[in-house]
Amino acid sequence: MLQNRCANMLAHLFHAPVGDDETAVGVGTVGSSEAIMLAGLAFKRKWQAKRKAEGKPFDKPNILTGANVQVCWEKIARYFEVELKEVKLKEGYYVMDPAKAVEMVDENTICITTILGSTLTGEFEDVKLLNELLTKKNKETGWDTPIHVDAANLEWDFRLPLVKCINVNGHKSGLVYAGVDWVIWQSSYQIIAQYYQLIRLGFEGYKSIMENCIANAKVLTEGIKKMGRDSSKYTLFEVPEHLRRFGWIVPAYVMPPDAEHIAVLRVVIREDFSHSLAERLVSDIEKILSELEKQPPRLPTKAARVTAAEVHNDKGDGLHQFHTDIVETQKDIIKHWRRIDWKKTSGVC
């Protein structure tokens, strides 16, 4: 009962066409991976049923995503026998390009998935523009390709007619225990905690918390901008190593194709990341960069290059150095992990 009430609350929040006396189609899940997999399976089954009724082949479904999605989508493709088609990224634009995505849609595309809060950079994808472009293509082709939203502001929810399914984190945005997630379609203790937070905070309460997170993010952003540092003397990957001395764990990684030469640091601003913590992180980064600038110059951060040394015994060629970029290193790691986890190729977990 509580699960159904929570699903109804979220459905109304996302503007689902559900009447006051109707029950929303949704369910609580254990994490976002399960929510996404249920959504993917539903899209596949609906597409197959329609193709069968039309007497058309239904054995080659595909899902269209940006290269910035979670690895969960690769698992969906593997487990449910669906081809995964990725829109490549480019420098300066690190989310899925709606125009390119619509170009790649074909009659076998069961859905296009979009992200509100990219795994790599936290950016929002333009769901409204995608809906407009996809609506036009559907009319021209007679197809009915839908959109799945992995969730925010802007117009992105069920107000857009092609958005048929939304999954959202209860343990992140919902401010409850790890493992609570929701998947909502258009047409025990953990659930109680989510119900409690929805009732206690309400729309205005969640809005206030998110506005505070945005304000703290701006403090961090402006503080880093004011540093005006030249990163040519050190690599980006040296920064998180030194940040650990101050108690910070900040991931560093390169972007997916075709922006592999871009390296980034990711800081997630949560509810408990206060204004004072943002100022402290800025101060610690400033100290680290001052230390790095005093060290001998290394390779440019933008190229994200590293230097490695190989040692041979005295009878061999002796000591020599070779250079390799982080992209090649990442490919070597992926090649190794493929032996353990078949076809896992990219993405941040």
Secondary structure by P-SEA (a helix, b strand, c coil): caaaaaaaaaaaaacccccccccccccccccaaaaaaaaaaaaaaaaaaaaaaacccccbbbbbbcccccaaaaaaaaaabbbbbbbccccccccccaaaaaaaccccccbbbbbccccccccccaaaaaaaaaaaaaaacccccbbbbcccccccccccccccbbbbbccccccccccbbbbbbcccaaaaaaaaaaaaccaaaaaaaaaaaaaaaaaaaaaaaacccccccccaaaaaaaacccbbbbbbbbbccccccccbbbbbbcccccaaaaaaaaaaaaaaaaaaaacccccccccbbbbbbbbbccccccbbbbbbcaaaaaaaaaaaacccccccccccc
